[in-house]
């Protein structure tokens, strides 16, 4: 099965570094009020923060994650507190509000507060409103819950608010959706509900909104088109419905959009509207437009498109010619549809094509010769400038059931995934020229002829799946040189001869070779088990994939940011 990308639009912000901050030491006279606040914060945590000890280190400006600066008229004050990814956990104590020690809100000169990737819990205190100088606030990936406090009118300098992957409920606070300073709002993967009611008349600086994986309902708000600076939108995996608003064509700054799993219809109109967003580089539409026809419109122009995921939607028709004009394409996922006909010869003309998933369709004919000439796959050390997503990309691993998260296209394993189609003819010897390819999946087609010995030229190959075809001849001994090959499957073909030994071949299980009556291991008599070939039906294959956003391999990425907020599933759901 293929690596189905789940473009799960989970958002990551390129311009903000959510990390454990580096320790910065200054020879300043420390403020005793800040020391008291930091000590109170530390005392209310279940786990100690290394080197936060006023006895051994009396100058709190030297403590890890603490940055001080000299402020006019205020002296030396704490301005940055970075305690992300420290496994901090709150406990109930006198100065604890929810699970965040109340004393932290006495650091009124803080401009950055990073507490992401910990185990903090409880409700978010209204004391946050005391941090009037806060510019960046990240509490993502914790266990906060309840309704967000309506205190954002006090945070007049706040540019970035990230609270993804918590348990917040209810509607977005009125003061948050009217914040004139906010640039990035990252709230995906919570349980927020109601309509999406951002006031773009007030939020004139908004560049990124990531609200995927919540419980918002209703139509996609056309008012978002008034946020003219928007560069990334992730509304995937909510309870939205209807059409893409016509006035989305006004979003000329938009580069990344994920609307997967949103019960959308009218694919033709959607593409017509979005093609007018001239800077659009990432588009994830998985799990929408069910059983509609793939538009063949000659006027569609996505000249800057680098990532296109339209998977797991049962789209009918053929691969459209307008895609051939997307010269910058790096990742294409059309898996899990009902597309048919030949794979067009121009599919290999994209110099930067890095990941192609056409699996689980009904394509016929031979594998196009152009696929062995893809420039980006021929070069072992090919480097993509690639985009960093405003969301996370997830793959639903077809091998060993492991999912992966990616933040940029170039992090994906270079892959050609053509499995579960009706392709015939030989495996092209020219595949051996693709020295940068990591995954070649041709499972369950009608391919015939021998396994070319030239495949040993794919020196970076990790996964080679040729199972459930009609291949004949022997397994080439030359494949033993593929030192990175971790998964190899030629089961249920018509192969014969001795199974190669040495290298990675000594690690492959017998199931990799079963169903070939003439295959046997060196030093044994007889043949490999020849069990009846089980050809999974469509429902069984769907089970294999499962995708939260579904990038189809992207279809569901699936469909989740690398620069801001998406996800599908190598099936984007």
C-alpha positions in Angstrom: 0.0 0.0 0.0 1.1 3.5 -0.4 2.3 6.1 2.0 -1.0 8.0 2.1 -0.5 11.5 3.1 -2.9 12.8 5.6 -2.6 16.5 5.1 -3.9 17.2 8.5 -3.5 20.9 8.6 -2.0 21.2 12.0 -0.3 24.5 11.9 3.3 25.4 12.4 4.5 29.0 12.1 7.6 29.6 10.1 8.3 33.0 11.6 8.0 32.0 15.2 10.4 29.6 16.9 8.4 27.6 19.5 11.3 25.9 21.2 13.0 25.6 24.5 14.7 29.0 24.7 18.4 29.3 25.0 19.9 30.6 28.2 21.0 34.2 27.9 23.2 35.7 30.6 23.6 39.4 31.3 25.4 41.4 34.0 22.3 43.2 35.2 21.0 44.1 38.6 18.1 41.7 38.9 14.6 43.0 39.9 13.4 41.4 43.2 9.8 41.4 42.1 10.7 39.4 39.0 12.7 36.9 41.1 9.7 36.5 43.4 7.4 35.8 40.4 9.8 33.3 38.9 10.3 31.5 42.2 6.5 31.3 42.7 6.1 29.9 39.3 8.7 27.3 39.9 7.4 26.3 43.3 4.0 25.5 42.0 5.2 23.0 39.5 5.5 19.3 40.1 8.8 19.1 38.3 11.8 21.3 39.1 13.3 23.5 36.4 17.1 22.8 36.2 19.3 25.6 37.5 16.4 27.6 38.8 17.9 28.0 42.3 18.2 31.4 44.0 20.7 30.0 46.5 23.2 28.7 43.9 22.3 31.2 41.2 21.1 34.4 42.8 20.8 36.3 39.5 17.6 35.0 37.9 18.6 36.6 34.6 21.1 33.7 34.2 18.5 31.0 34.6 17.8 28.8 31.6 15.0 30.1 29.5 15.0 33.5 31.1 16.0 36.6 29.2 16.3 40.1 30.8 16.7 43.5 29.3 17.2 47.0 30.5 13.9 48.9 30.0 13.8 52.7 30.2 12.5 53.8 33.6 12.0 50.3 34.8 15.5 48.9 35.1 16.4 45.3 34.4 13.3 43.2 33.8 12.4 39.7 32.5 11.2 40.1 28.9 11.3 36.5 27.6 10.4 33.3 29.3 10.9 30.2 27.2 10.0 26.9 28.9 8.7 24.9 26.0 9.3 21.1 25.8 10.4 20.8 29.5 7.8 18.3 30.6 6.5 20.7 33.2 3.4 19.8 35.1 1.3 22.0 37.4 0.1 21.1 40.8 -2.5 22.6 43.1 -1.0 25.2 45.4 -1.9 28.5 46.9 -0.6 30.6 44.0 -1.9 28.3 41.3 -4.6 29.5 38.8 -5.8 26.4 37.0 -2.4 24.9 36.5 -0.4 27.9 35.7 1.1 29.5 38.8 -0.5 32.9 39.2 2.8 34.5 40.0 3.8 34.2 36.3 1.3 36.9 35.5 3.3 39.4 37.6 6.0 39.5 35.0 4.3 42.4 33.3 7.2 43.2 31.0 7.2 39.8 29.3 7.0 40.0 25.5 7.3 36.3 24.8 5.9 33.4 26.9 6.6 29.9 25.5 5.1 27.0 27.5 4.3 24.6 24.7 4.9 20.9 24.8 4.5 20.4 28.5 1.9 18.8 30.8 0.2 21.9 32.1 -3.5 21.5 32.7 -6.6 23.3 34.0 -8.3 26.4 32.7 -6.4 29.4 31.3 -6.4 32.1 34.0 -7.7 35.6 33.3 -4.4 36.7 34.8 -3.0 36.4 31.3 -4.6 39.8 30.7 -2.1 41.3 33.0 0.7 40.6 30.5 0.0 43.8 28.5 3.4 43.7 26.7 3.0 40.1 25.5 3.8 39.7 21.8 4.1 35.9 21.4 2.2 33.5 23.6 2.4 29.7 23.0 0.7 27.1 25.2 0.2 24.5 22.5 0.4 20.8 23.2 -0.7 20.9 26.9 -3.8 19.7 28.7 -5.6 23.0 29.2 -9.4 22.9 29.0 -12.5 24.9 29.4 -13.5 28.2 27.7 -10.9 30.7 26.7 -11.0 33.8 28.9 -12.2 37.0 27.1 -9.2 39.1 28.1 -7.5 39.8 24.8 -8.4 43.5 24.7 -5.7 44.0 27.3 -3.1 42.3 25.0 -2.8 45.2 22.6 0.7 44.0 21.3 -0.1 40.3 20.9 0.9 39.1 17.4 1.0 35.3 17.9 -1.4 33.2 19.9 -0.9 29.4 19.7 -3.0 27.1 21.8 -3.3 24.1 19.5 -3.7 20.5 20.8 -5.5 21.3 24.1 -9.0 20.8 25.3 -10.6 24.2 24.9 -14.3 24.4 24.2 -16.9 27.0 23.3 -16.7 29.9 20.9 -13.7 32.0 20.2 -13.8 35.0 22.6 -15.1 38.3 21.2 -11.9 40.2 22.1 -9.8 37.5 20.3 -11.7 37.7 17.0 -11.5 41.5 17.1 -7.8 41.8 18.0 -6.2 44.4 15.7 -2.7 43.4 16.5 -3.0 39.6 16.0 -1.1 38.1 13.1 -1.2 34.4 13.8 -4.1 32.5 15.4 -3.3 28.8 15.9 -6.2 26.9 17.6 -6.4 23.6 15.7 -7.0 20.3 17.5 -9.3 21.5 20.3 -13.1 21.2 20.7 -14.1 24.8 19.8 -17.6 25.2 18.4 -20.0 27.7 16.9 -19.5 29.6 13.7 -16.1 31.0 12.6 -16.7 34.7 13.3 -13.4 36.4 12.8 -13.9 40.2 12.3 -11.6 41.0 9.4 -12.6 44.6 9.6 -10.7 44.8 12.9 -8.1 42.1 12.3 -6.3 43.9 9.5 -2.9 42.3 10.4 -4.0 38.7 10.3 -1.8 36.5 8.2 -2.5 32.9 9.4 -5.5 31.2 10.9 -5.4 27.5 11.8 -8.7 26.3 13.2 -8.6 22.7 11.8 -9.8 19.7 13.8 -12.4 21.5 15.9 -16.2 21.5 15.9 -17.0 24.7 14.1 -20.1 24.4 11.9 -21.9 26.3 9.1 -20.6 27.6 5.8 -17.1 28.8 5.2 -17.3 32.5 6.1 -17.0 34.7 3.0 -15.9 37.5 5.3 -12.5 36.0 5.5 -11.8 37.5 2.1 -11.6 40.9 3.9 -8.5 39.7 5.7 -6.4 40.7 2.7 -3.1 39.8 4.4 -4.0 36.2 4.9 -1.3 33.8 3.7 -2.4 30.5 5.3 -5.9 29.2 6.1 -6.6 25.8 7.7 -10.2 25.1 8.3 -10.0 21.3 7.7 -11.8 18.6 9.7 -14.7 20.7 11.1 -18.4 20.5 10.5 -18.4 23.0 7.6 -20.3 22.6 4.4 -21.4 24.2 1.2 -19.3 26.1 -1.3 -16.0 27.9 -1.3 -17.0 31.6 -1.2 -16.6 33.4 -4.5 -14.9 36.3 -2.9 -12.0 34.1 -1.8 -10.6 35.0 -5.2 -9.7 38.4 -3.5 -7.1 36.7 -1.3 -4.1 37.5 -3.4 -1.6 37.0 -0.5 -2.9 33.4 0.1 -0.2 30.8 -0.3 -1.6 27.8 1.7 -5.1 26.5 2.0 -6.5 23.4 3.5 -10.2 22.7 3.4 -10.1 18.9 3.6 -13.0 17.0 5.1 -15.4 19.9 5.0 -18.4 18.4 3.0 -17.7 20.8 0.1 -19.3 20.4 -3.3 -18.8 21.8 -6.8 -15.2 21.1 -7.5 -15.3 22.9 -10.8 -16.4 26.2 -9.2 -13.9 25.8 -6.4 -11.0 25.4 -8.7 -12.1 28.4 -10.8 -12.3 30.6 -7.7 -9.0 29.5 -6.2 -7.1 29.7 -9.5 -7.5 33.4 -9.1 -5.4 33.4 -5.9 -2.2 33.9 -7.9 0.2 33.1 -5.1 -1.4 29.8 -4.0 1.3 27.2 -3.6 -0.3 24.6 -1.4 -3.9 23.4 -1.9 -5.4 20.5 0.1 -9.0 19.5 -0.7 -9.2 15.8 0.3 -12.4 14.2 1.4 -14.7 16.6 -0.4 -16.6 16.7 -3.7 -17.6 13.1 -3.5 -18.3 11.4 -6.8 -17.9 14.6 -8.8 -16.1 14.8 -12.1 -12.5 16.0 -12.4 -12.7 19.4 -14.2 -10.8 19.5 -17.4 -11.1 23.3 -17.7 -8.6 24.7 -20.1 -8.6 28.1 -18.4 -7.5 26.9 -15.0 -4.1 28.4 -14.1 -2.2 27.5 -10.9 1.2 28.7 -12.0 2.7 28.8 -8.5 1.2 25.5 -7.2 3.7 23.3 -5.5 1.5 20.9 -3.5 -1.9 19.7 -4.7 -3.8 17.1 -2.8 -7.2 15.9 -3.9 -7.5 12.4 -2.5 -10.1 10.1 -1.1 -13.0 11.8 -2.8 -14.1 9.2 -5.4 -13.5 11.8 -8.1 -14.3 10.5 -11.6 -12.7 11.2 -14.9 -9.0 11.5 -15.9 -5.9 13.4 -14.9 -6.6 16.9 -16.2 -4.4 18.6 -18.8 -4.3 21.9 -16.8 -2.1 20.2 -14.2 0.6 20.0 -16.8 1.0 23.7 -16.6 1.8 23.6 -12.9 5.5 23.7 -13.7 6.5 24.2 -10.0 4.7 21.1 -8.8 6.6 19.1 -6.1 3.9 17.0 -4.5 0.9 15.6 -6.2 -1.6 13.2 -4.5 -4.7 12.1 -6.4 -5.0 8.7 -4.6 -8.2 7.0 -3.5 -10.4 8.3 -6.3 -12.1 6.7 -9.3 -9.8 8.2 -11.9 -9.2 6.1 -15.0 -7.5 6.1 -18.4 -3.8 6.3 -19.1 -1.4 8.1 -16.9 -0.4 11.0 -19.2 3.1 11.1 -20.7 3.6 14.7 -19.3 3.4 13.5 -15.7 7.2 13.1 -15.6 7.9 16.5 -17.0 7.9 18.3 -13.7 11.5 19.0 -12.8 10.8 19.3 -9.1 8.3 16.5 -8.7 9.3 14.9 -5.4 6.3 12.8 -4.4 3.6 11.3 -6.7 0.7 9.2 -5.4 -1.8 7.9 -7.9 -2.7 4.8 -6.0 -6.1 3.2 -5.5 -7.6 4.4 -8.8 -8.4 2.6 -12.1 -5.5 3.8 -14.3 -4.7 1.5 -17.3 -2.0 1.2 -19.9 1.8 1.2 -19.4 3.8 3.2 -16.9 4.9 6.4 -18.7 8.5 6.4 -19.8 8.7 10.0 -18.6 8.6 8.9 -15.0 12.2 7.6 -15.3 13.4 11.1 -16.3 12.1 13.2 -13.4 15.1 15.5 -12.6 14.5 15.7 -8.9 14.5 11.9 -8.5 17.6 11.3 -10.7 19.8 13.3 -8.5 20.8 11.6 -5.2 21.5 14.9 -3.4 18.8 17.0 -5.1 17.8 19.9 -2.8 14.4 21.6 -3.0 14.0 25.1 -1.9 10.6 23.8 -1.0 8.0 25.4 1.0 7.6 25.2 4.7 4.0 24.6 5.4 1.8 26.7 7.5 0.5 23.4 8.8 1.8 19.9 9.5 1.7 17.2 6.9 1.1 13.7 8.0 1.6 10.5 6.2 -0.4 7.4 7.2 2.4 4.9 6.8 1.5 2.0 4.6 4.4 0.1 6.0 4.3 -1.1 9.7 1.4 1.3 10.3 3.6 4.2 11.4 2.5 7.8 10.7 5.0 10.6 10.1 4.7 14.3 10.5 6.4 16.7 8.1 7.0 20.5 8.1 8.2 20.9 4.5 8.0 19.1 1.2 11.6 18.2 1.1 11.2 16.2 4.3 9.0 13.7 2.5 10.6 10.6 1.3 10.8 10.9 -2.5 8.2 8.5 -3.7 6.4 7.1 -6.7 3.2 5.3 -5.6 1.2 3.7 -8.3 -0.3 0.8 -6.4 -3.8 -0.6 -6.7 -4.5 0.3 -10.3 -4.7 -1.7 -13.6 -1.4 -0.8 -15.1 0.2 -3.4 -17.4 3.4 -3.9 -19.3 6.9 -4.1 -18.0 8.7 -2.5 -15.0 10.8 0.1 -16.7 14.6 -0.5 -16.5 15.1 3.2 -16.5 13.8 3.4 -12.9 17.3 2.5 -12.0 18.3 6.0 -13.0 16.3 7.5 -10.1 19.1 7.5 -7.6 17.2 9.8 -5.3 14.0 7.7 -5.1 13.2 6.3 -1.6 9.9 4.6 -2.2 8.7 2.7 -5.3 5.3 1.1 -4.8 3.8 -0.8 -7.8 1.8 -3.3 -5.8 -1.4 -4.9 -7.2 -1.4 -4.0 -10.9 -1.0 -6.3 -13.9 2.7 -5.7 -14.6 4.5 -8.5 -16.4 8.0 -9.5 -17.5 11.1 -9.7 -15.4 12.3 -7.5 -12.5 15.0 -5.4 -14.2 18.5 -5.8 -12.7 18.9 -2.1 -13.3 16.8 -1.3 -10.3 20.0 -1.7 -8.3 20.8 1.8 -9.4 18.2 3.2 -7.1 20.9 3.5 -4.4 18.7 5.4 -1.9 15.7 3.1 -2.1 14.1 2.1 1.2 10.8 0.5 0.0 10.3 -1.6 -3.1 6.8 -3.3 -3.4 6.2 -5.2 -6.5 3.7 -7.7 -5.0 0.5 -9.0 -6.6 1.5 -8.6 -10.2 2.4 -11.0 -13.0 6.1 -10.8 -12.9 8.2 -13.7 -14.1 11.9 -14.7 -14.0 14.3 -14.5 -11.1 14.9 -11.9 -8.5 18.1 -10.1 -9.7 21.1 -10.8 -7.4 22.2 -7.2 -8.1 19.4 -5.9 -5.7 21.6 -7.0 -2.8 23.6 -3.8 -3.1 20.6 -1.7 -2.0 21.9 -1.1 1.5 19.0 1.2 2.6 16.3 -1.3 1.5 14.2 -2.0 4.6 11.0 -3.3 2.9 10.9 -5.6 -0.1 7.9 -7.5 -1.3 7.5 -9.6 -4.5 4.8 -11.9 -3.1 2.1 -13.3 -5.4 3.8 -13.1 -8.7 5.2 -15.9 -11.0 8.8 -15.7 -10.0 11.2 -18.7 -9.8 14.8 -19.4 -8.8 16.9 -18.8 -5.7 16.1 -15.9 -3.4 19.2 -13.7 -3.3 21.3 -13.7 -0.1 23.4 -11.1 1.5 22.8 -7.5 2.5 19.3 -6.6 3.4 17.9 -9.8 1.8 18.9 -11.7 4.9 16.4 -9.6 6.9 13.3 -10.0 4.8 10.6 -12.4 6.1 9.2 -15.3 4.1 6.0 -13.3 3.5 8.0 -11.1 1.1 8.3 -14.0 -1.3 5.2 -16.2 -0.7 2.8 -17.0 -3.5 5.7 -17.7 -6.0 5.7 -21.4 -6.6 9.2 -21.5 -8.1 11.0 -19.4 -5.5 13.2 -21.0 -2.8 16.0 -20.1 -0.5 19.5 -21.3 -1.1 20.2 -24.6 0.6 16.6 -25.7 0.8 14.5 -27.9 -1.4 11.1 -27.3 -2.6 9.6 -23.8 -2.9 8.2 -20.9 -0.9 4.7 -21.3 0.4 2.2 -20.8 -2.4 -0.9 -19.6 -0.5 -3.9 -18.4 -2.5 -3.3 -14.8 -3.4 -5.6 -12.5 -1.4 -6.5 -9.4 -3.3 -8.0 -6.9 -0.9 -11.2 -5.3 -2.0 -11.8 -1.6 -1.9 -13.1 -1.6 1.7 -10.1 -3.5 3.0 -7.8 -1.1 1.3 -9.5 1.8 2.9 -8.9 0.2 6.3 -5.2 0.1 5.6 -5.0 3.8 5.1 -6.9 5.7 7.7 -6.3 9.3 7.4 -6.8 12.4 9.6 -6.6 14.9 6.9 -5.7 12.7 4.2 -3.1 13.9 1.9 -3.9 10.7 0.2 -0.5 10.1 0.9 -1.1 13.5 1.2 -4.7 13.0 0.9 -6.1 13.3 4.2 -0.8 16.0 5.0 -3.6 14.6 5.4 -3.6 16.9 5.0 -1.6 18.7 8.5 1.8 22.5 8.5 4.5 22.7 8.0 4.2 26.3 7.5 0.8 26.7 9.0 -1.9 24.1 9.5 -3.0 21.2 7.2 -3.5 17.4 7.1 -4.9 14.5 5.0 -3.7 11.0 5.0 -1.7 9.9 2.5 -5.2 9.9 2.2 -5.9 13.4 3.3 -8.8 13.3 5.6 
